[in-house]
Amino acid sequence: MASLRPFSFSALYLYFPILAFAFFQNSQDASLPAILIDGCFEDWQGRTPLFVQEQAAVSPEALRLSGLWAADDADYLYLKLVFNNNILLQENNRIILYLDCDDEPHTGKAIGDIGAEVAFAFGQRQGWMLVNGDSLSIEYEALGLVAAPATYTDTFELALQWNASPELERLHFGDGPLRLLIRDEDSGNAMPSVLYQPLRQGRAPLKWPGLEKADSRHLRLVTHNVNRHHLQPDKRDAFTRVYRALQPDLLLLEEAYDGTAEEIRDYFQPALGPSPTGLWLAYKAGAEATVLITPYPVHEIVPLGNSAAYLIDLRPNYPGSLALVALSLPCCRQDSARQAEADQIMAFVRHWRKGSVDGGLAEGTPIVLAGDANLVGYPEQLATLLYGRIQDSLAYGASFSPDWDDSPFTDLCPQQLQRPMTFTWRGKGFFPGRLDYIIYSDSALRIGRNFVFDTVGLPESLLKQYDIREQDAPNTYKHQPVVADLILYNQ
């Protein structure tokens, strides 16, 4: 949890009512699907909103909340936020969520008609709590905050963990009715406060089928951004336990700058177990040092900026080849560079399919894009990777439908084993987010077991069964391994 220290906002708290409808929600339909924080929102369908704004009473250009939905379970409060404009939730805004944890206006700080004990400014990624009369500074960890997606959009879903910190528990967050208010400090637009009664009902129990492949014939791909940490002696044991538990057939690393491909292979080979072909091969390409460790030979390697393409010959164990693009797109605020590399990758896929590079791909060859996509900016980058919508057609040619049946690629979006979330990165400063992707041609490939392997919060029985420790995944790096078992259609 983030350290707590004295804190105060200097902002002037004013309340500007707008023409809207607010609803008291104190029940949930058990027939509705459980919420999964994946940035897709289908599981919110059929739920009654807490608040909707039906007509703007302010400038249409001013940022405002258009709708708010809420749900909960034994562990989390879930919120869906809809705004009138696209924003990046974690930057460049002054939107603040206020929580009145006891629905008592005379306790806490007076914000509009509520007494707020908690405030969190999304764009500044910090806030405060009032605990026993003290104002304490907080970051996202104190609320257990997870939000999706990590890109610009007008719709977000987020989760707050009831018992994320001792300070939050002392406020009895989730023990009874609570009020919420969301305000944009720049425009002054604020929704009316809304009352929510959590039920704290348990989620359906998670099933633990084990970490192994469901079928030994499936081809397990594990992708993991190691960011130079892979050869650090103090991290070797954690890496070894993680990879030994996952048993990859194809291990794809990103940002493995240090060491040659062979040195990295030799370093991790004890964790990989016996090779199905009797040997482990290793290849390294791309400006951000993607490394592929595989039992199968690679017949073609093409650097694609930071990323790289590998054509893997799976014979004789599997018919034909696998076209694997190792994603390691530019990070952070480099939207233009990230879009250019997405364009470059998909232009190469188009040429690969059409046979205009090195003979091309055989018809129906499975295509997988996997790795650290760093999608934290404009949503067009994901649209390029999924739909083949190339932005710079002068440099990279026309848009196209990338799958063999002229349909889009499929975004796998694996879930964590122990919680209803899909984030693959957790670090300091920014909220946890999904940065690592597996995108594939579903006309030529099916997926078996798939998951994000975060060891934090796994049941003790599972940790013991696979000889792993709860902090092993974060002790490797901030990115968690992403696992997908590939099923070739002619298996």
C-alpha positions as CSV (number, residue, x, y, z in Angstrom):
1,M,0.0,0.0,0.0
2,A,1.2,3.5,-0.7
3,S,2.5,5.5,2.3
4,L,0.0,7.7,4.0
5,R,1.0,11.3,4.9
6,P,-0.8,14.6,5.7
7,F,-2.5,16.0,2.7
8,S,-4.9,18.7,1.7
9,F,-6.5,19.8,-1.6
10,S,-6.2,23.5,-2.4
11,A,-9.2,23.3,-4.8
12,L,-12.4,25.3,-4.0
13,Y,-15.2,22.8,-3.5
14,L,-18.4,24.0,-5.2
15,Y,-21.4,22.1,-6.2
16,F,-23.1,22.8,-9.6
17,P,-26.3,20.8,-10.1
18,I,-27.1,19.7,-13.6
19,L,-30.3,18.5,-15.3
20,A,-30.1,14.8,-14.6
21,F,-31.8,11.8,-13.0
22,A,-30.4,10.0,-10.1
23,F,-31.6,6.6,-8.8
24,F,-31.3,4.9,-5.5
25,Q,-30.0,1.4,-6.0
26,N,-30.2,-1.2,-3.2
27,S,-30.6,-4.4,-5.0
28,Q,-28.9,-6.5,-7.7
29,D,-30.3,-9.1,-10.0
30,A,-28.6,-12.3,-9.3
31,S,-29.2,-13.4,-12.9
32,L,-27.0,-10.7,-14.3
33,P,-23.4,-11.7,-15.1
34,A,-20.6,-11.0,-12.7
35,I,-18.5,-7.9,-13.5
36,L,-15.1,-8.4,-15.1
37,I,-12.9,-5.4,-15.3
38,D,-11.7,-5.9,-18.9
39,G,-12.8,-2.6,-20.6
40,C,-15.5,-4.4,-22.7
41,F,-18.7,-3.5,-20.7
42,E,-21.0,-6.3,-22.0
43,D,-21.5,-7.5,-18.4
44,W,-23.1,-4.1,-17.5
45,Q,-26.0,-4.6,-19.9
46,G,-29.4,-4.9,-18.1
47,R,-28.2,-3.1,-15.0
48,T,-30.0,0.0,-13.7
49,P,-27.9,3.2,-13.7
50,L,-27.4,5.2,-10.5
51,F,-27.3,8.4,-12.6
52,V,-28.0,9.5,-16.2
53,Q,-27.8,13.0,-17.6
54,E,-30.5,13.3,-20.2
55,Q,-29.9,16.9,-21.3
56,A,-26.9,19.1,-20.9
57,A,-27.4,22.2,-18.8
58,V,-23.8,23.3,-19.5
59,S,-21.6,24.0,-22.5
60,P,-21.5,20.8,-24.7
61,E,-17.7,21.2,-24.9
62,A,-17.3,21.1,-21.1
63,L,-16.4,17.6,-19.7
64,R,-19.3,16.1,-17.8
65,L,-20.4,12.7,-16.5
66,S,-23.2,11.3,-18.6
67,G,-23.9,8.1,-16.7
68,L,-22.9,6.1,-13.6
69,W,-23.6,2.4,-12.9
70,A,-22.6,0.4,-9.8
71,A,-22.4,-3.2,-8.7
72,D,-20.6,-5.1,-6.0
73,D,-19.6,-8.4,-4.6
74,A,-17.9,-9.6,-1.4
75,D,-14.6,-8.1,-2.4
76,Y,-15.2,-5.1,-4.7
77,L,-17.3,-2.1,-5.5
78,Y,-17.6,-1.8,-9.3
79,L,-18.3,1.4,-11.1
80,K,-19.0,2.2,-14.8
81,L,-18.5,5.8,-15.8
82,V,-19.6,7.3,-19.1
83,F,-18.5,10.8,-20.1
84,N,-19.5,13.1,-22.9
85,N,-16.0,13.2,-24.4
86,N,-13.0,10.9,-24.7
87,I,-10.5,11.3,-22.0
88,L,-7.5,9.5,-20.6
89,L,-8.6,8.6,-17.1
90,Q,-5.1,8.6,-15.5
91,E,-3.8,11.9,-17.0
92,N,-4.8,15.3,-18.2
93,N,-8.1,15.7,-16.2
94,R,-9.2,16.9,-12.8
95,I,-12.1,14.5,-12.3
96,I,-12.5,13.6,-8.6
97,L,-14.5,10.8,-7.1
98,Y,-15.9,11.6,-3.6
99,L,-17.1,8.8,-1.3
100,D,-19.3,9.4,1.8
101,C,-18.6,6.0,3.4
102,D,-21.3,6.2,6.1
103,D,-24.0,8.3,4.2
104,E,-23.7,10.9,7.0
105,P,-23.3,14.5,5.7
106,H,-22.1,15.8,9.1
107,T,-19.0,13.6,9.1
108,G,-16.2,14.0,6.6
109,K,-15.5,17.0,4.4
110,A,-18.5,18.9,3.1
111,I,-18.6,18.4,-0.7
112,G,-22.0,19.5,-2.1
113,D,-24.6,17.7,0.1
114,I,-22.3,14.8,1.3
115,G,-19.7,14.5,4.0
116,A,-16.8,12.9,2.1
117,E,-14.3,10.7,3.9
118,V,-12.5,9.8,0.7
119,A,-11.5,11.7,-2.5
120,F,-9.5,10.5,-5.4
121,A,-8.4,12.7,-8.4
122,F,-8.0,10.3,-11.3
123,G,-5.8,12.6,-13.5
124,Q,-3.4,13.2,-10.6
125,R,-3.6,9.6,-9.4
126,Q,-3.8,10.7,-5.8
127,G,-6.3,11.7,-3.2
128,W,-7.1,11.9,0.5
129,M,-8.8,10.0,3.3
130,L,-10.2,11.5,6.5
131,V,-9.4,9.0,9.3
132,N,-10.0,9.9,12.9
133,G,-9.9,13.6,12.0
134,D,-6.6,13.3,10.1
135,S,-6.3,14.0,6.4
136,L,-4.0,11.4,4.8
137,S,-2.6,11.4,1.3
138,I,-3.3,8.3,-0.7
139,E,-2.4,6.7,-4.0
140,Y,-4.4,4.0,-5.9
141,E,-3.2,1.2,-3.6
142,A,-5.1,2.5,-0.6
143,L,-8.3,2.0,-2.5
144,G,-7.3,-1.1,-4.4
145,L,-8.2,0.8,-7.5
146,V,-8.2,-0.9,-10.9
147,A,-9.6,0.7,-14.0
148,A,-10.0,-0.3,-17.7
149,P,-9.3,0.5,-20.4
150,A,-6.0,2.3,-20.2
151,T,-6.6,4.2,-23.4
152,Y,-8.6,7.3,-24.4
153,T,-12.3,6.6,-24.4
154,D,-15.6,8.0,-23.0
155,T,-16.4,4.9,-21.0
156,F,-14.5,3.3,-18.1
157,E,-15.1,0.6,-15.5
158,L,-13.2,0.4,-12.3
159,A,-13.1,-1.6,-9.1
160,L,-12.5,-0.4,-5.5
161,Q,-11.6,-3.1,-3.0
162,W,-13.6,-2.9,0.3
163,N,-10.6,-3.9,2.5
164,A,-7.8,-2.5,0.4
165,S,-6.1,-0.8,3.4
166,P,-6.5,-0.6,7.2
167,E,-7.5,3.0,6.9
168,L,-10.3,2.2,4.4
169,E,-11.5,-0.5,6.7
170,R,-11.6,1.9,9.6
171,L,-14.0,4.0,7.6
172,H,-16.3,1.0,7.4
173,F,-16.3,1.2,3.6
174,G,-19.0,-1.1,2.3
175,D,-20.5,-2.0,5.7
176,G,-23.6,0.0,4.9
177,P,-25.1,2.6,2.6
178,L,-22.7,5.0,1.0
179,R,-22.9,8.1,-1.3
180,L,-20.9,8.9,-4.4
181,L,-20.3,12.2,-6.1
182,I,-18.1,12.8,-9.2
183,R,-17.0,16.3,-10.1
184,D,-14.8,17.8,-12.8
185,E,-12.8,20.5,-11.1
186,D,-11.9,22.2,-14.4
187,S,-15.5,22.8,-15.6
188,G,-17.2,22.7,-12.2
189,N,-19.7,20.1,-13.5
190,A,-20.8,17.7,-10.8
191,M,-23.4,15.0,-10.8
192,P,-26.0,14.9,-7.9
193,S,-24.8,12.7,-5.1
194,V,-26.2,9.2,-5.4
195,L,-26.9,6.6,-2.7
196,Y,-25.8,3.0,-3.1
197,Q,-26.5,0.1,-0.8
198,P,-23.9,-2.7,-1.3
199,L,-25.0,-6.3,-0.8
200,R,-21.5,-7.8,-0.5
201,Q,-22.7,-11.1,-1.9
202,G,-20.1,-13.7,-2.8
203,R,-19.0,-14.3,-6.3
204,A,-19.3,-17.7,-7.8
205,P,-16.4,-19.8,-6.6
206,L,-13.4,-19.8,-8.9
207,K,-12.5,-23.2,-10.3
208,W,-8.9,-24.3,-10.1
209,P,-8.4,-26.8,-13.0
210,G,-4.6,-26.5,-12.5
211,L,-2.0,-24.6,-14.4
212,E,-1.3,-27.4,-16.9
213,K,-2.6,-27.6,-20.4
214,A,-6.0,-29.3,-20.7
215,D,-4.5,-31.4,-23.6
216,S,-0.9,-32.3,-24.0
217,R,-1.2,-31.6,-27.8
218,H,-1.9,-27.9,-27.2
219,L,0.9,-25.5,-27.8
220,R,1.5,-23.3,-24.8
221,L,2.6,-19.7,-25.4
222,V,3.9,-17.6,-22.5
223,T,4.7,-14.0,-23.1
224,H,6.5,-11.9,-20.5
225,N,8.1,-8.4,-20.5
226,V,11.2,-8.8,-18.3
227,N,12.6,-5.3,-18.8
228,R,16.3,-6.2,-18.2
229,H,15.5,-8.1,-15.0
230,H,15.9,-11.6,-16.5
231,L,19.6,-12.1,-15.6
232,Q,19.6,-10.4,-12.2
233,P,20.9,-13.0,-9.7
234,D,18.4,-12.0,-7.0
235,K,15.5,-12.6,-9.3
236,R,16.6,-16.0,-10.7
237,D,14.7,-18.1,-8.2
238,A,11.4,-16.2,-8.8
239,F,11.8,-16.5,-12.6
240,T,12.6,-20.2,-12.2
241,R,9.6,-21.0,-10.1
242,V,7.2,-19.0,-12.4
243,Y,8.4,-20.6,-15.6
244,R,8.6,-24.1,-14.1
245,A,5.0,-23.8,-12.9
246,L,3.8,-22.6,-16.4
247,Q,5.9,-25.0,-18.5
248,P,5.8,-23.0,-21.8
249,D,6.3,-24.6,-25.2
250,L,7.1,-21.2,-26.6
251,L,8.6,-18.6,-24.2
252,L,8.4,-15.1,-25.6
253,L,10.3,-12.3,-23.7
254,E,10.3,-8.6,-24.3
255,E,13.0,-6.1,-23.3
256,A,15.5,-8.9,-22.7
257,Y,18.3,-6.5,-23.6
258,D,21.1,-8.2,-21.7
259,G,22.7,-11.4,-22.9
260,T,22.7,-13.2,-26.2
261,A,19.7,-15.4,-27.2
262,E,21.8,-18.5,-26.3
263,E,22.9,-17.1,-22.9
264,I,19.2,-16.3,-22.0
265,R,18.2,-19.8,-23.1
266,D,20.9,-21.5,-21.1
267,Y,20.0,-19.3,-18.1
268,F,16.3,-20.4,-18.1
269,Q,16.6,-23.9,-19.5
270,P,16.5,-25.6,-16.1
271,A,13.0,-24.1,-15.6
272,L,11.7,-25.1,-18.9
273,G,11.9,-28.9,-18.5
274,P,12.5,-31.4,-21.3
275,S,12.0,-30.2,-24.9
276,P,9.5,-32.1,-27.0
277,T,12.0,-32.1,-29.8
278,G,15.1,-32.8,-27.6
279,L,16.5,-29.3,-27.8
280,W,15.7,-25.7,-27.0
281,L,16.5,-23.0,-29.6
282,A,16.7,-19.3,-29.0
283,Y,16.3,-16.2,-31.3
284,K,16.6,-12.5,-30.6
285,A,15.3,-9.6,-32.7
286,G,13.8,-6.1,-32.6
287,A,15.1,-2.9,-31.2
288,E,13.5,-3.7,-27.8
289,A,15.1,-7.2,-27.7
290,T,12.4,-9.7,-28.1
291,V,13.6,-13.2,-27.4
292,L,11.9,-16.4,-28.5
293,I,12.9,-19.7,-26.8
294,T,11.4,-22.6,-28.7
295,P,11.8,-26.3,-29.3
296,Y,11.1,-25.6,-33.0
297,P,13.3,-23.9,-35.6
298,V,12.5,-20.4,-36.8
299,H,12.8,-20.1,-40.6
300,E,12.2,-16.4,-40.9
301,I,13.0,-13.5,-38.6
302,V,12.0,-9.9,-39.5
303,P,12.6,-7.0,-37.1
304,L,9.7,-4.6,-37.1
305,G,10.9,-1.5,-35.2
306,N,10.9,-2.5,-31.5
307,S,8.9,-5.6,-32.3
308,A,9.8,-8.7,-34.5
309,A,8.1,-11.4,-36.6
310,Y,9.1,-15.1,-36.3
311,L,8.0,-17.9,-38.6
312,I,8.2,-21.1,-36.6
313,D,8.3,-24.5,-38.3
314,L,6.2,-26.7,-36.0
315,R,6.8,-29.9,-38.0
316,P,6.7,-32.8,-37.3
317,N,4.9,-32.4,-34.0
318,Y,2.3,-30.1,-35.6
319,P,1.5,-29.6,-39.3
320,G,2.9,-26.5,-40.9
321,S,4.1,-23.3,-39.2
322,L,3.1,-20.6,-36.7
323,A,3.4,-16.9,-37.7
324,L,4.3,-15.1,-34.4
325,V,4.7,-11.4,-34.1
326,A,6.4,-10.4,-30.8
327,L,4.9,-7.1,-29.7
328,S,7.1,-4.6,-28.0
329,L,5.6,-1.3,-29.0
330,P,6.9,2.1,-27.9
331,C,5.7,2.9,-24.4
332,C,4.1,5.7,-22.4
333,R,3.3,9.0,-24.2
334,Q,4.9,8.0,-27.6
335,D,1.5,7.7,-29.3
336,S,2.8,8.6,-32.8
337,A,5.7,6.1,-32.6
338,R,3.3,3.4,-31.3
339,Q,0.8,4.0,-34.1
340,A,3.6,4.0,-36.7
341,E,4.8,0.6,-35.4
342,A,1.3,-0.8,-35.3
343,D,0.9,0.3,-38.9
344,Q,4.3,-1.3,-39.8
345,I,3.3,-4.6,-38.2
346,M,0.0,-4.9,-39.9
347,A,1.5,-3.9,-43.3
348,F,3.9,-6.7,-42.8
349,V,1.1,-9.1,-41.9
350,R,-0.7,-8.0,-45.1
351,H,2.5,-8.7,-47.2
352,W,3.1,-12.0,-45.4
353,R,-0.4,-13.2,-46.2
354,K,-0.2,-12.1,-49.8
355,G,3.2,-13.8,-50.3
356,S,5.0,-10.6,-51.2
357,V,7.8,-11.2,-48.6
358,D,10.1,-14.2,-48.7
359,G,7.5,-16.4,-50.2
360,G,4.8,-15.5,-47.7
361,L,2.6,-17.7,-45.6
362,A,0.8,-20.9,-46.6
363,E,-2.9,-20.4,-46.7
364,G,-4.4,-20.8,-43.2
365,T,-1.2,-20.5,-41.3
366,P,-2.1,-19.4,-37.7
367,I,-1.1,-15.9,-37.0
368,V,-0.5,-14.6,-33.4
369,L,0.5,-11.2,-32.2
370,A,1.7,-11.4,-28.6
371,G,3.6,-9.3,-26.1
372,D,3.8,-5.8,-24.6
373,A,1.6,-3.6,-26.8
374,N,1.8,-0.6,-24.4
375,L,-1.7,0.5,-25.4
376,V,-2.0,3.5,-23.0
377,G,-3.0,6.3,-25.5
378,Y,-5.2,6.5,-28.5
379,P,-7.6,3.6,-29.2
380,E,-6.7,3.7,-32.9
381,Q,-3.6,1.6,-32.2
382,L,-5.6,-1.4,-31.0
383,A,-8.0,-0.9,-34.0
384,T,-5.0,-1.2,-36.3
385,L,-3.8,-4.4,-34.7
386,L,-7.3,-6.0,-34.6
387,Y,-9.0,-4.6,-37.8
388,G,-6.0,-3.8,-40.0
389,R,-7.0,-0.1,-40.0
390,I,-3.7,1.5,-41.1
391,Q,-3.5,5.2,-40.2
392,D,-0.6,6.2,-42.5
393,S,-1.7,4.7,-45.8
394,L,1.0,6.7,-47.7
395,A,3.8,4.9,-45.8
396,Y,2.2,1.5,-45.1
397,G,-0.5,1.0,-47.7
398,A,-4.2,0.4,-47.5
399,S,-6.2,-1.0,-44.6
400,F,-7.3,-4.6,-44.8
401,S,-9.1,-7.4,-42.9
402,P,-6.2,-9.4,-41.4
403,D,-7.6,-12.9,-40.8
404,W,-7.6,-15.5,-43.5
405,D,-11.4,-15.3,-43.8
406,D,-11.2,-11.5,-44.3
407,S,-12.5,-10.9,-40.7
408,P,-10.7,-9.0,-37.9
409,F,-8.2,-10.7,-35.6
410,T,-9.5,-11.6,-32.1
411,D,-8.3,-10.1,-28.9
412,L,-8.0,-12.9,-26.4
413,C,-8.1,-10.7,-23.2
414,P,-7.2,-13.4,-20.6
415,Q,-8.4,-13.1,-17.1
416,Q,-6.4,-13.5,-13.9
417,L,-7.0,-16.7,-12.0
418,Q,-7.9,-15.3,-8.7
419,R,-9.8,-12.0,-9.4
420,P,-12.2,-10.6,-12.0
421,M,-9.6,-8.5,-13.7
422,T,-7.4,-8.6,-16.8
423,F,-4.6,-6.2,-15.9
424,T,-1.1,-7.4,-16.8
425,W,1.0,-4.6,-15.2
426,R,1.1,-3.3,-11.7
427,G,3.6,-0.8,-10.5
428,K,3.9,2.6,-8.8
429,G,2.4,5.8,-9.9
430,F,-0.2,4.5,-12.4
431,F,-3.1,2.2,-11.8
432,P,-2.8,-1.5,-12.8
433,G,-3.6,-1.9,-16.5
434,R,-3.7,-4.3,-19.4
435,L,-0.6,-3.6,-21.4
436,D,0.2,-7.1,-22.7
437,Y,-2.0,-8.7,-25.4
438,I,-2.5,-11.9,-27.3
439,I,-4.2,-11.2,-30.6
440,Y,-4.8,-14.1,-33.1
441,S,-6.4,-15.4,-36.3
442,D,-9.4,-17.3,-35.0
443,S,-10.1,-18.8,-38.5
444,A,-6.9,-20.9,-38.1
445,L,-6.6,-21.2,-34.4
446,R,-8.5,-21.9,-31.2
447,I,-7.4,-21.2,-27.7
448,G,-7.5,-23.6,-24.7
449,R,-6.6,-22.5,-21.2
450,N,-5.5,-18.9,-21.0
451,F,-4.8,-16.6,-18.1
452,V,-2.7,-13.8,-16.6
453,F,-0.4,-15.3,-14.1
454,D,-0.3,-13.0,-11.1
455,T,0.8,-14.9,-8.0
456,V,-0.4,-12.3,-5.5
457,G,-3.6,-13.5,-4.0
458,L,-3.5,-17.1,-5.3
459,P,-4.8,-19.7,-2.8
460,E,-2.2,-21.2,-0.6
461,S,-3.1,-24.6,-1.8
462,L,-2.2,-23.6,-5.4
463,L,1.1,-22.0,-4.3
464,K,2.1,-25.2,-2.5
465,Q,1.0,-27.4,-5.3
466,Y,3.2,-25.7,-7.8
467,D,6.0,-24.7,-5.5
468,I,5.6,-21.0,-6.1
469,R,5.6,-18.0,-3.7
470,E,3.0,-15.3,-3.5
471,Q,5.4,-12.6,-4.5
472,D,7.1,-14.5,-7.3
473,A,5.4,-12.8,-10.3
474,P,5.9,-9.2,-9.0
475,N,9.5,-10.2,-8.0
476,T,10.3,-10.9,-11.7
477,Y,9.0,-7.6,-12.9
478,K,5.9,-5.3,-13.0
479,H,4.5,-7.2,-16.0
480,Q,2.8,-10.6,-15.3
481,P,3.3,-13.5,-17.7
482,V,0.3,-14.0,-20.0
483,V,-0.5,-17.6,-21.0
484,A,-2.4,-19.1,-23.9
485,D,-2.7,-22.7,-25.1
486,L,-2.9,-22.7,-28.8
487,I,-5.1,-25.3,-30.5
488,L,-4.4,-25.9,-34.2
489,Y,-7.7,-26.6,-36.0
490,N,-6.4,-29.8,-37.5
491,Q,-5.4,-31.4,-34.2
